[in-house]
Amino acid sequence: MSRRFDMTYVFDFIPKLLAYLNITLLIVGSSILLGLIIGMLVALPRLYNVPVLKRVSQVYVSFFRGTPILIQLFLIYYGLPTILQWINIDISRVAVLYFVILAYALNSGAFVSEMIRASVSAVDRGQIEAAQSIGMSGYQTFTRIILPQALAISIPLFGNLVIGNLKDTSLAFTLGVMEMTGRSQTLGTATQHFVETYIALSLIYFVISMILEQGFLWLERRLHRHEAGAKQTSAVIRRKWLTRPVSVLSKGGRSG
């Protein structure tokens, strides 16, 4: 049973929990980085309508978005070694931290792929066609028209993903990873001051989330300036396209 509440324990626990912050940030940073790579690879078949790969990517996204992250952690940690044993690959000695990072990366990749697909699809198709009609290459169209607008659209979604990933890492302790939540469990058990432990832990998560939120808000404002420039460029391109000289014959007329 917990002992009487003592606020001094909250301040005492905070530095002890912060000592394990590097593990939490390692999980978040590594999984998001891998998730970006996976998400881009998964989004491409859906953006370009590659028949078989499009269906595979849809199943992947549906599974990882539609099942709890805790179940995914268990499936990766317990299921992957069993599957690989069928082809005589033994990964039973691999540190549990790598399984955790892989599980979070696969989960993040599903959300990143949807973020990329939605952001690119949100860019007006007419802008792309107008850019191509005046001779801009695919690379120029992507960097000058699509990318600035897609990034501005995706930043709020990406920020939510990162903050959500940060909070979800609290489940890594279920597999024995000693990150902040795992350390809070041991501190609570040792001192019997569980409430103080969880208050200290929640304060740390809250402060980090607020810092991340403000950082993404600043980045969003910066990108919106580039988005405004890209839209202005697109408007100029479209005016050139609409006012381009058209021959009489191209209108179906006759000469002479």
Kinemage of the C-alpha trace (Angstrom):
@kinemage 1
@onewidth
@group {chain A} dominant
@subgroup {mainchain}
@vectorlist {calphas} color= white
{ca met a 1} P 0.000 0.000 0.000
{ca ser a 2} L 1.316 3.504 -0.839
{ca arg a 3} L 2.571 5.714 1.960
{ca arg a 4} L 1.269 9.184 2.758
{ca phe a 5} L 1.774 11.668 -0.074
{ca asp a 6} L 5.014 13.666 0.195
{ca met a 7} L 5.746 16.349 -2.400
{ca thr a 8} L 9.463 16.239 -1.694
{ca tyr a 9} L 9.616 12.819 -3.325
{ca val a 10} L 8.387 14.342 -6.594
{ca phe a 11} L 11.402 16.656 -6.768
{ca asp a 12} L 13.662 13.822 -5.651
{ca phe a 13} L 12.391 11.449 -8.345
{ca ile a 14} L 12.652 13.876 -11.290
{ca pro a 15} L 16.493 13.765 -11.645
{ca lys a 16} L 16.473 10.007 -11.105
{ca leu a 17} L 13.977 9.585 -13.950
{ca leu a 18} L 15.806 12.060 -16.190
{ca ala a 19} L 18.864 9.810 -15.988
{ca tyr a 20} L 16.928 7.397 -18.236
{ca leu a 21} L 15.642 10.035 -20.637
{ca asn a 22} L 18.368 9.141 -23.143
{ca ile a 23} L 16.852 5.671 -23.590
{ca thr a 24} L 13.414 7.157 -24.223
{ca leu a 25} L 14.780 9.667 -26.737
{ca leu a 26} L 16.832 6.946 -28.431
{ca ile a 27} L 13.678 4.895 -28.989
{ca val a 28} L 11.754 7.925 -30.279
{ca gly a 29} L 14.521 9.265 -32.535
{ca ser a 30} L 15.503 5.900 -34.024
{ca ser a 31} L 11.943 4.746 -34.616
{ca ile a 32} L 10.908 8.045 -36.232
{ca leu a 33} L 13.967 8.052 -38.511
{ca leu a 34} L 13.350 4.464 -39.609
{ca gly a 35} L 9.629 5.197 -39.811
{ca leu a 36} L 10.271 8.028 -42.281
{ca ile a 37} L 12.221 5.671 -44.550
{ca ile a 38} L 9.620 2.914 -44.265
{ca gly a 39} L 6.769 5.381 -44.737
{ca met a 40} L 8.247 6.815 -47.936
{ca leu a 41} L 8.761 3.331 -49.367
{ca val a 42} L 5.209 2.315 -48.440
{ca ala a 43} L 3.658 5.539 -49.772
{ca leu a 44} L 5.234 5.314 -53.242
{ca pro a 45} L 3.157 2.340 -54.524
{ca arg a 46} L -0.036 4.127 -53.474
{ca leu a 47} L 0.990 7.438 -55.018
{ca tyr a 48} L 1.946 5.804 -58.337
{ca asn a 49} L -0.751 3.073 -58.283
{ca val a 50} L 1.621 0.100 -58.527
{ca pro a 51} L -0.910 -2.782 -58.660
{ca val a 52} L 0.408 -5.519 -56.330
{ca leu a 53} L 2.587 -3.338 -54.103
{ca lys a 54} L -0.298 -0.919 -53.607
{ca arg a 55} L -2.423 -3.683 -52.104
{ca val a 56} L 0.461 -4.873 -49.889
{ca ser a 57} L 1.046 -1.351 -48.598
{ca gln a 58} L -2.669 -0.934 -47.857
{ca val a 59} L -2.680 -4.140 -45.779
{ca tyr a 60} L 0.455 -3.028 -43.934
{ca val a 61} L -0.971 0.403 -43.135
{ca ser a 62} L -4.338 -1.015 -42.069
{ca phe a 63} L -2.720 -3.528 -39.729
{ca phe a 64} L -0.358 -1.158 -37.937
{ca arg a 65} L -2.940 1.616 -37.689
{ca gly a 66} L -5.700 -0.736 -36.588
{ca thr a 67} L -3.975 -2.733 -33.825
{ca pro a 68} L -2.671 -1.572 -30.418
{ca ile a 69} L 1.029 -0.768 -30.200
{ca leu a 70} L 1.318 -3.094 -27.183
{ca ile a 71} L 0.176 -6.049 -29.292
{ca gln a 72} L 2.641 -5.042 -32.008
{ca leu a 73} L 5.470 -4.996 -29.454
{ca phe a 74} L 4.627 -8.533 -28.356
{ca leu a 75} L 4.278 -9.776 -31.941
{ca ile a 76} L 7.671 -8.358 -32.950
{ca tyr a 77} L 9.484 -9.502 -29.807
{ca tyr a 78} L 8.011 -13.007 -29.547
{ca gly a 79} L 6.904 -13.666 -33.130
{ca leu a 80} L 9.838 -12.448 -35.229
{ca pro a 81} L 12.454 -14.800 -33.666
{ca thr a 82} L 10.077 -17.738 -34.127
{ca ile a 83} L 9.495 -16.930 -37.800
{ca leu a 84} L 13.211 -16.448 -38.498
{ca gln a 85} L 14.000 -19.789 -36.854
{ca trp a 86} L 12.135 -21.452 -39.718
{ca ile a 87} L 14.941 -20.306 -42.028
{ca asn a 88} L 17.667 -21.079 -39.457
{ca ile a 89} L 18.280 -17.488 -38.361
{ca asp a 90} L 18.729 -17.136 -34.612
{ca ile a 91} L 18.136 -13.653 -33.166
{ca ser a 92} L 17.309 -14.773 -29.642
{ca arg a 93} L 20.398 -13.002 -28.292
{ca val a 94} L 19.565 -9.642 -29.874
{ca ala a 95} L 18.952 -6.964 -27.227
{ca val a 96} L 15.301 -6.276 -26.530
{ca leu a 97} L 15.844 -2.573 -27.262
{ca tyr a 98} L 16.257 -3.354 -30.981
{ca phe a 99} L 12.931 -5.191 -31.077
{ca val a 100} L 11.265 -2.223 -29.402
{ca ile a 101} L 12.762 0.242 -31.903
{ca leu a 102} L 11.699 -1.990 -34.811
{ca ala a 103} L 8.127 -2.256 -33.514
{ca tyr a 104} L 7.806 1.501 -33.083
{ca ala a 105} L 9.446 2.109 -36.470
{ca leu a 106} L 6.958 -0.156 -38.257
{ca asn a 107} L 4.107 1.525 -36.421
{ca ser a 108} L 5.407 5.005 -37.279
{ca gly a 109} L 5.990 3.986 -40.902
{ca ala a 110} L 2.296 3.257 -41.366
{ca phe a 111} L 1.316 6.716 -40.141
{ca val a 112} L 4.124 8.415 -42.083
{ca ser a 113} L 2.993 6.782 -45.326
{ca glu a 114} L -0.535 8.115 -44.839
{ca met a 115} L 0.872 11.526 -43.954
{ca ile a 116} L 2.955 11.626 -47.148
{ca arg a 117} L 0.101 10.397 -49.330
{ca ala a 118} L -2.376 12.888 -47.885
{ca ser a 119} L 0.076 15.820 -48.068
{ca val a 120} L 1.077 15.199 -51.690
{ca ser a 121} L -2.527 14.562 -52.743
{ca ala a 122} L -3.580 17.851 -51.136
{ca val a 123} L -1.455 19.840 -53.596
{ca asp a 124} L -3.628 21.094 -56.452
{ca arg a 125} L -3.106 18.887 -59.493
{ca gly a 126} L -3.634 21.897 -61.760
{ca gln a 127} L -0.463 23.484 -60.397
{ca ile a 128} L 1.568 20.428 -61.379
{ca glu a 129} L 0.070 20.286 -64.860
{ca ala a 130} L 0.687 24.001 -65.371
{ca ala a 131} L 4.333 23.642 -64.297
{ca gln a 132} L 4.873 20.719 -66.661
{ca ser a 133} L 3.167 22.550 -69.521
{ca ile a 134} L 5.739 25.361 -69.501
{ca gly a 135} L 8.645 22.921 -69.567
{ca met a 136} L 9.559 22.452 -65.899
{ca ser a 137} L 11.196 19.099 -65.233
{ca gly a 138} L 9.789 16.613 -62.744
{ca tyr a 139} L 12.518 17.546 -60.264
{ca gln a 140} L 11.796 21.267 -60.589
{ca thr a 141} L 8.059 20.703 -60.245
{ca phe a 142} L 8.595 18.614 -57.127
{ca thr a 143} L 11.076 20.949 -55.389
{ca arg a 144} L 9.413 24.254 -56.312
{ca ile a 145} L 5.710 23.393 -56.303
{ca ile a 146} L 4.911 20.116 -54.541
{ca leu a 147} L 7.493 19.837 -51.744
{ca pro a 148} L 7.032 23.251 -50.042
{ca gln a 149} L 3.258 22.869 -49.905
{ca ala a 150} L 3.327 19.198 -48.892
{ca leu a 151} L 5.798 19.886 -46.079
{ca ala a 152} L 3.689 22.737 -44.690
{ca ile a 153} L 0.637 20.465 -44.708
{ca ser a 154} L 2.453 17.520 -43.117
{ca ile a 155} L 4.241 19.260 -40.236
{ca pro a 156} L 1.233 19.340 -37.832
{ca leu a 157} L 0.596 15.657 -38.575
{ca phe a 158} L 4.264 14.797 -38.120
{ca gly a 159} L 4.396 16.726 -34.845
{ca asn a 160} L 1.431 14.773 -33.506
{ca leu a 161} L 3.129 11.554 -34.562
{ca val a 162} L 6.380 12.375 -32.759
{ca ile a 163} L 4.610 13.446 -29.555
{ca gly a 164} L 2.377 10.379 -29.693
{ca asn a 165} L 5.428 8.188 -30.211
{ca leu a 166} L 7.097 9.787 -27.201
{ca lys a 167} L 4.137 8.913 -24.988
{ca asp a 168} L 3.804 5.410 -26.436
{ca thr a 169} L 7.402 4.576 -25.460
{ca ser a 170} L 6.066 4.244 -21.926
{ca leu a 171} L 4.933 0.748 -22.971
{ca ala a 172} L 8.489 -0.395 -23.723
{ca phe a 173} L 8.977 -1.333 -20.079
{ca thr a 174} L 6.534 -4.236 -20.580
{ca leu a 175} L 9.354 -5.990 -22.445
{ca gly a 176} L 11.923 -5.095 -19.797
{ca val a 177} L 13.454 -1.969 -21.338
{ca met a 178} L 14.596 0.289 -18.524
{ca glu a 179} L 13.468 3.675 -19.802
{ca met a 180} L 11.747 6.365 -17.735
{ca thr a 181} L 8.516 4.460 -17.156
{ca gly a 182} L 10.388 1.301 -16.243
{ca arg a 183} L 12.528 3.265 -13.797
{ca ser a 184} L 9.404 4.848 -12.271
{ca gln a 185} L 8.074 1.360 -11.563
{ca thr a 186} L 11.218 0.383 -9.676
{ca leu a 187} L 11.273 3.675 -7.744
{ca gly a 188} L 7.630 3.279 -6.776
{ca thr a 189} L 8.167 -0.295 -5.628
{ca ala a 190} L 11.279 0.578 -3.629
{ca thr a 191} L 9.791 3.615 -1.848
{ca gln a 192} L 6.058 2.805 -1.930
{ca his a 193} L 5.452 6.386 -3.123
{ca phe a 194} L 3.769 5.507 -6.417
{ca val a 195} L 1.707 8.701 -6.740
{ca glu a 196} L 4.774 10.909 -6.386
{ca thr a 197} L 6.603 8.772 -8.938
{ca tyr a 198} L 3.870 9.096 -11.525
{ca ile a 199} L 3.516 12.832 -10.925
{ca ala a 200} L 7.244 13.279 -11.535
{ca leu a 201} L 7.046 11.122 -14.650
{ca ser a 202} L 4.025 12.984 -16.029
{ca leu a 203} L 5.759 16.342 -15.487
{ca ile a 204} L 8.757 15.191 -17.515
{ca tyr a 205} L 6.578 13.932 -20.375
{ca phe a 206} L 4.528 17.124 -20.267
{ca val a 207} L 7.550 19.435 -20.472
{ca ile a 208} L 9.147 17.464 -23.316
{ca ser a 209} L 5.847 17.391 -25.217
{ca met a 210} L 5.450 21.157 -24.810
{ca ile a 211} L 8.990 21.756 -26.091
{ca leu a 212} L 8.334 19.545 -29.113
{ca glu a 213} L 4.985 21.219 -29.750
{ca gln a 214} L 6.521 24.702 -29.739
{ca gly a 215} L 9.340 23.512 -31.989
{ca phe a 216} L 6.924 22.122 -34.553
{ca leu a 217} L 4.794 25.286 -34.391
{ca trp a 218} L 7.884 27.369 -35.182
{ca leu a 219} L 8.797 25.027 -38.044
{ca glu a 220} L 5.239 25.145 -39.367
{ca arg a 221} L 5.317 28.954 -39.515
{ca arg a 222} L 8.621 28.864 -41.385
{ca leu a 223} L 7.331 26.357 -43.895
{ca his a 224} L 4.136 28.317 -44.472
{ca arg a 225} L 6.288 31.179 -45.755
{ca his a 226} L 7.847 28.813 -48.293
{ca glu a 227} L 4.384 27.446 -49.086
{ca ala a 228} L 3.185 30.984 -49.816
{ca gly a 229} L 6.158 31.448 -52.125
{ca ala a 230} L 5.429 28.159 -53.865
{ca lys a 231} L 1.777 29.146 -54.371
{ca gln a 232} L 2.869 32.509 -55.754
{ca thr a 233} L 5.242 30.768 -58.162
{ca ser a 234} L 2.452 28.392 -59.123
{ca ala a 235} L 0.082 31.302 -59.752
{ca val a 236} L 2.631 32.941 -62.057
{ca ile a 237} L 3.126 29.651 -63.903
{ca arg a 238} L -0.611 29.170 -64.289
{ca arg a 239} L -1.066 32.695 -65.672
{ca lys a 240} L 1.679 32.043 -68.195
{ca trp a 241} L 0.035 28.761 -69.114
{ca leu a 242} L -3.421 30.288 -69.505
{ca thr a 243} L -2.148 33.262 -71.530
{ca arg a 244} L 0.232 31.258 -73.727
{ca pro a 245} L -0.127 31.954 -77.484
{ca val a 246} L -2.253 29.362 -79.215
{ca ser a 247} L -2.137 28.910 -82.973
{ca val a 248} L -5.305 29.135 -85.048
{ca leu a 249} L -4.898 25.553 -86.200
{ca ser a 250} L -4.657 24.292 -82.636
{ca lys a 251} L -8.115 25.768 -82.058
{ca gly a 252} L -9.551 23.847 -84.919
{ca gly a 253} L -9.585 26.826 -87.328
{ca arg a 254} L -8.562 26.897 -91.012
{ca ser a 255} L -5.932 29.006 -92.634
{ca gly a 256} L -6.591 30.925 -95.840
